[in-house]
Amino acid sequence: MRACLPLGILLAAALSRPLASQENGAFLEGILRAEDRRARGGVELALLVRGLSSRDTLVLRGAIRALGRLERPALAVRLFPLLAHPQPGVRGEAVQAVAQAAQGFRNDSFPARRGPRWRAIVSALGRSIPRERDPFVRGMLALSLGRLPYGTPEEIEQAREWLLSLAETGQDSARVAVARGLTTLARLTARRVPLPERFLARLRALARDADSDAEIRRVALGGLLAVQAGDSATLLEALASADPQLRRLAVGGAARLSAGEPQQRLLRAGLGDPAGMVRYEALGTLARSAGRGACVSLAAATRDSVAAVALQALDLLGPACAGDSAAADLLAESVRDSRGPWQRAAHALVSLARVAPLRAEAALRAVLAAPPWQTRLYAARAAAVLRDSGALRRLAADSVANVREAALTGLAALTGHADDGLYRAALGGSDYQLVLTAATALTGSPDRAAATAPLLAALERITRDSAETSRDVRVALLRRLRELGRPGAAPRLMRYLGDFDPVVADSAAALLAAWTGKPQRATPRRLAPAAISLREIKELRGKRLRFTLGSGPSFEVELLADDAPLTVLLVARLVARGYYDGLSFHRVVANFVIQGGSPGANEYAGHPRFMRDELGPLSHRRGTLGISTRGRDTGDAQLFVNLVDNPRLDFEYTVWGRVVSGLATVDAVLEGDVIRRVELR
């Protein structure tokens, strides 16, 4: 039975043995180190390849997983023999690794350029189907075949046939993986090749099977909705489920139905559902389907007991109820009400700007200097709606970078290059998001001479941070310099050919080649990697993180150290330093995620070192935690918690934790809520 266990359980078993007695302890640590560095050197790659011949199942599967995560299609051939390994657990790991290696093709939209390697990968996985009998491995085959980056209609149609044959798998554990594979394939390919009716029928059968696991039904219904194939009968059956997430999906699907009794029934039930997530979804569906006819219901929902639902209603009043006097009165009262949380008044102000601009102008003046700073950020958004350049210019001088950034975003859209002086001044800021916005706003600036010096100064200053996570802002600065700068500045940019970030080095090479007319070669010198300790990872097994909010409530997170050891190790080290204490959840999207852990309370401020993605078959179910990224291997220690099942995040973001207590606290988090402290328990 051991061979069928997930790699995490095998790792747990290995780590429970004394490391001193394990000859392979150093080998395992070397595998993790090579994976963290993405095996950039020949020695590290050779180590991983050598692990494929190990007799120790743990070492073997660790090497398989690490090779797949490199996403180098050329390495997939080394994994093919393991698709026929006698142990199902090894075969399942190999299937996943081959599919992950194939992701190296996903940015190549020309099938002819992929060559025999791509065809070999698809064929190797397809040939495994008729000979594979183990339910676990068949589930992994479905999950893997469903996410390959297919290039031609013929490949897509073949993959659909393979998935339908795998759908005959009977065990629930495998059926979840098969359902995920079916829905992923449908979502990724439906726009390119219409889905056949038999494929849709299989998804409907899974979504309507009341005897199935609720997760299977959710996955299947989510797939139907993603391809706009949710029919009224399937939605109504889901509406009768005891599972609130299934009811949420059903109500969300009502927006695609034509007006009639089924749609009205779904909306009525959704608006009165006991679960806040369902009521939230119902409001969005109502606003999309009823337009101004939704105003009365939206107004009533602003008094909902769940804050997220009430805020959703306030937000929707703006676009749905322009000119409605009753809506204007309600919003104006909400803006004036200082007894409630700041979020209510801030959201109401932006909607009031759309419903009754004249009344919003007076309200805006009263909050331009109001605490907390988030209120002023929303004031900038309201000013942009009102096209109030005076208010935006005042907010562009705010003491908080996030407020300035929101103001500059509004000005860039409203006044354009008339405010280039403000954008150039903002280049002197320390906040990456602010500088990035300023550099973008200078696109096409007519005063090239005035822009060059502050752009160069910003690039040099930010580079001194030696932060890998400054990549986006530095690339933006180089792009703007290429457009606005002069070749005379080339000597100051030569140093970036040897930058610690290869993407920045490549950008500098392209800029210098354009300026000088001569080819330039990037020779990046990467920063030294962090130390990896298998012993530290062992000590984190069974541990939890307790997040205590500033308002008092807390929630606990189980660390998935066996599935995402590198991520868990870094997060635990940051927790030990008190890194997260005093930070906030700056991004809250109900029925999606809450995100926090940014020192600047925005998307671009985080831990300076990139984190490596640890992608695997774990799904982003409700209550799981991931790491925010802006592309592969660009995590900056900002974390997010999934408020609902988010299967479209699978294989894109690392799953590293799971809320095991206090999920109601997570549901109640509002934008700006402070993380008082995080403790390792």
Summary of the structure (lengths in Angstrom):
residues: 681
radius of gyration: 26.7
end to end distance: 31.7
largest distance: 76.7
contacts: 2401
relative contact order: 0.06
helix: 62%
strand: 7%
